[in-house]
């Protein structure tokens, strides 16, 4: 099962809206005003669009525009003065004790992106994918490249059809399918046996992982 939303303006937590789309079952991807209306009807918390505009993000946008013109910049590599205030894609993958896998991804998009642009995040198979037969994957990075590479599904396919391990499938997908066409970013993935991998080819990737009964761990750089 899968659900996704894009182009939201008033939903505080898009993943909750995506879950409603999945549970409703009439479509997989719902966009724009219709998605906002559906979320409101479902009782999901609504906020004014100004909620998403913060001084730190506005400053980062102005800096990127001054340095790069109309080009969009990956948050992981953006040279903002207030690096501690950088926020980008939020993704999660999970395996429950019964072996079922799930993935969720949410993003505001790349800094200085083209108005109306939809990246890989809400596209099942590009920025997010889960299949009990292989793995759950959540991606972050230059979305256009992830879409062209069908990156999240590519990890699954390498495991399912080529017999690769989770680690090999994720690393080779990034190298051979993403970096090969100029893409930057990374992914978090968990396999059906509970193994976790989080490769990336950007400068860094904020990440954390935990197994039941163990202390959680975090990382930023390699």
Helices and strands as residue ranges (DSSP letters): E 4-6, H 14-24, E 29-31, H 32-41, G 49-52, H 55-68, G 83-85, E 90-95, E 101-106, E 128-130, E 135-141, H 143-149, H 151-162, H 166-172, I 173-178, G 179-181, E 185-191, E 196-197, E 207-209, E 217-219
